Amino acid sequence: MALTETQLPRTPQENLVNEVYTTVDEATACELEQLFREQGLVPTCQLGCSHCCRFHILANIAEAHTLVQYLKRELSDIQMEALRQRTKQWHEWDNSRPGRMPSGHIRTDIDISQYEHICPLLVQGECLAYPVRPMVCRTHFVSSPACLCDAINDPESTDEPPRVLDAIVIATEALALPIQESIEAEGLDFSRSLMLLPHWLAIQMDWDFALFYP
């Protein structure tokens, strides 16, 4: 059963991260408007286009905390268990990649040969945590066809890389500094708090296949 605001009050860190996200979204909208006005550029990203959800998505510890708090409030027990299973499958795929150290978490009875290593939060083309998606997701826009984003995950593809609207990242990068400062104020190393989102999901949820966070 999902928890209510009373059962799981918002933390100061959540409030800070959400304030930053609001500022970033406003700056992104302004930059997109300027790109269209000055260069005629429009993003081809739209609801249901989820090729970038197959990328390696980095998040910091504050973003991960905010995201998991949101999930605990919004998801039912059934949805949460389904998320746990998808996250575990991602971990099994990640651990089985060439060059990975052997892991006791790998289950040899599960066939992951056809697994698409998609973000566990993606369900039927939509993000379960879209309102609190990490910075890297909020600021990623392309002006090229969606198929080019898909091709980047195929090592045998000869297609050109997607045309990323880097101006969005540049315009919003400094706005995320309060998050970094809050992490460092707690005595943590910001760079070491950056991990792939599925790893953070398992750690913040305290699932039995989680990696150890130093």
Secondary structure in CASP SS format (residue, H / E / C, confidence):
PFRMAT SS
TARGET T0000
AUTHOR 0000-0000-0000
METHOD secondary structure of the structure
MODEL  1
M C 1.00
A C 1.00
L C 1.00
T C 1.00
E C 1.00
T C 1.00
Q C 1.00
L C 1.00
P C 1.00
R C 1.00
T C 1.00
P H 1.00
Q H 1.00
E H 1.00
N H 1.00
L H 1.00
V H 1.00
N H 1.00
E H 1.00
V H 1.00
Y H 1.00
T H 1.00
T H 1.00
V H 1.00
D H 1.00
E H 1.00
A H 1.00
T H 1.00
A H 1.00
C H 1.00
E H 1.00
L H 1.00
E H 1.00
Q H 1.00
L H 1.00
F H 1.00
R H 1.00
E H 1.00
Q H 1.00
G C 1.00
L C 1.00
V C 1.00
P C 1.00
T C 1.00
C C 1.00
Q C 1.00
L C 1.00
G C 1.00
C C 1.00
S C 1.00
H H 1.00
C H 1.00
C H 1.00
R H 1.00
F C 1.00
H C 1.00
I C 1.00
L E 1.00
A E 1.00
N C 1.00
I H 1.00
A H 1.00
E H 1.00
A H 1.00
H H 1.00
T H 1.00
L H 1.00
V H 1.00
Q H 1.00
Y H 1.00
L H 1.00
K H 1.00
R H 1.00
E H 1.00
L C 1.00
S C 1.00
D H 1.00
I H 1.00
Q H 1.00
M H 1.00
E H 1.00
A H 1.00
L H 1.00
R H 1.00
Q H 1.00
R H 1.00
T H 1.00
K H 1.00
Q H 1.00
W H 1.00
H H 1.00
E H 1.00
W H 1.00
D H 1.00
N H 1.00
S H 1.00
R C 1.00
P C 1.00
G C 1.00
R C 1.00
M C 1.00
P C 1.00
S C 1.00
G C 1.00
H C 1.00
I C 1.00
R C 1.00
T C 1.00
D C 1.00
I C 1.00
D C 1.00
I C 1.00
S C 1.00
Q C 1.00
Y C 1.00
E C 1.00
H C 1.00
I C 1.00
C C 1.00
P C 1.00
L C 1.00
L E 1.00
V E 1.00
Q C 1.00
G C 1.00
E E 1.00
C E 1.00
L C 1.00
A C 1.00
Y H 1.00
P H 1.00
V H 1.00
R C 1.00
P C 1.00
M H 1.00
V H 1.00
C H 1.00
R H 1.00
T C 1.00
H C 1.00
F C 1.00
V E 1.00
S C 1.00
S C 1.00
P C 1.00
A H 1.00
C H 1.00
L H 1.00
C H 1.00
D H 1.00
A H 1.00
I C 1.00
N C 1.00
D C 1.00
P C 1.00
E C 1.00
S C 1.00
T C 1.00
D C 1.00
E C 1.00
P C 1.00
P C 1.00
R C 1.00
V E 1.00
L C 1.00
D H 1.00
A H 1.00
I H 1.00
V H 1.00
I H 1.00
A H 1.00
T H 1.00
E H 1.00
A H 1.00
L H 1.00
A H 1.00
L H 1.00
P H 1.00
I H 1.00
Q H 1.00
E H 1.00
S H 1.00
I H 1.00
E H 1.00
A H 1.00
E C 1.00
G C 1.00
L C 1.00
D C 1.00
F C 1.00
S H 1.00
R H 1.00
S H 1.00
L C 1.00
M E 1.00
L E 1.00
L H 1.00
P H 1.00
H H 1.00
W H 1.00
L H 1.00
A H 1.00
I H 1.00
Q H 1.00
M H 1.00
D C 1.00
W C 1.00
D C 1.00
F C 1.00
A C 1.00
L C 1.00
F C 1.00
Y C 1.00
P C 1.00
END
